[in-house]
Amino acid sequence: MLDKHPADLRVAVLGTGLIGGSILLRLRQLGIDVAGWDPDPRAMAYAGKNGIEFFEHLVDAVADRDVVFLGGPLSTLPDNLAEVVEHTDQDCVITDVGSVKAPIARYSQENGLTHRFVPGHPMAGTEHSGLASADPALFNDAAWVLCPEPGALEKFRLLAALVTTAFEAKVVPLRPSAHDAIVAMSSHVPHLLAGSLAGSVARSALRQGVLGLAAGSFRDGTRVAGTPSPRTVDMLCHNREAITQGIHLVQGFLAELTDALERTDVAALTRDFEEGRGLRQELLDRRMEPSTEWFPLEGGAGDEFGFLMRLGAAGGHLTSCTVDASAVTYTALTPPA
């Protein structure tokens, strides 16, 4: 199975919310053999109305599949992973789409599943939820984190090829703990800040006035506050330590701004805002340099694994992964040194 072309894979998607549903619809759009499963009867009903192959039982959905994507709440992932392992053969590659990686990676290691399971997280989404909100183009040019193990790189290679070709996404290889620290600041803390701003206005005597004058800055700043609350809380609680550290950084910077404002220290305010503005501009103008790396399939995986970890840590990503009889070739983009 590991030598199959992505178009020839048989795939199952378990949990068809916004992310899982978008994976399912994209693969279906490409003509790839894909089936879904979801305990939510609304997803089953939607699939039936739209001719999407769906199964009532998880075990039937994963039968004879080459790749299985695990979606759904983070708390359900360990049990679903264990059930998929029980009902699939050793060649089946399993990954997940959860927004926190360390807990499920730890479960995989403790239960001897790292040879089959590659933790993953596509960095895409909206404030909407459910299969009816899924979008097959959701992952175009999005970052998609995969967390390889040095002893199971063949599974990582297959997923990297699938993600870069079928989804046109950018594969970012990271260690689970590094992912959680980074995503705390890039995604989870913004959810807290958006909820704080929206919640503060909801309690304010100026509530209706703010709603009447709300412009782009307020709408953009509170967009993710529209995410279903149980999904947000699930995400925050599973990454509590990294998010807490991130919030302390934000609180320190906000306190510095507040102090400068109270003192009408124009120079300090300008300096701090210029620092933030510079980062925003760097995000918009980010330059990347291409490279190609080649590694033999025979021998140790140390050089290949080391390259992948350095690439992700440097803010780079893979744009393709091809495997022939003797070697794996990666093309990558990396920020200038």
Secondary structure as UniProt FT lines:
FT   TURN            2..3
FT   HELIX           6..8
FT   STRAND          10..14
FT   HELIX           18..29
FT   TURN            30..31
FT   STRAND          33..37
FT   HELIX           41..49
FT   TURN            50..51
FT   STRAND          54..55
FT   HELIX           58..62
FT   TURN            63..64
FT   STRAND          67..70
FT   HELIX           74..76
FT   HELIX           77..86
FT   TURN            90..91
FT   STRAND          93..96
FT   HELIX           102..110
FT   TURN            111..112
FT   TURN            114..116
FT   STRAND          117..118
FT   STRAND          120..123
FT   HELIX           131..133
FT   TURN            136..141
FT   STRAND          143..146
FT   HELIX           150..152
FT   HELIX           153..166
FT   STRAND          170..173
FT   HELIX           176..183
FT   HELIX           184..188
FT   HELIX           189..203
FT   TURN            205..206
FT   HELIX           207..213
FT   HELIX           216..221
FT   HELIX           223..226
FT   HELIX           229..238
FT   HELIX           240..262
FT   TURN            263..264
FT   HELIX           266..284
FT   STRAND          289..296
FT   HELIX           302..313
FT   TURN            314..315
FT   STRAND          317..323
FT   STRAND          327..334
//
